[in-house]
Amino acid sequence: MHPDGYLEIKDRSKDVIISGGENISSMEVESIMYGHPAVNEAAVVARPDEYWGETPCALVGLKEGLVGPPLTEVQG
């Protein structure tokens, strides 16, 4: 945290997510997400999970003027 209150994030701490013993490349998942025509920006990070150890968590920014599906559709 900077003295002026800004938080600076330089990079994720690691590029491999270990979920249930499987190695998942966050960069590979991001690359696939960027292939979608509606995606403007994407980031995949590890999220702690009691059962799997870690699970991927994707953050997606859509291109200007596009709207994502309702949250109920995304949650399944």
Secondary structure, 3 states (H helix, E strand, C coil): CCCCCCCCCCCCCCCEEEECCEEEEHHHHHHHHHCCCCEEEEEEEEEEECCCEEEEEEEEEECCCCCCCCHHHHHC
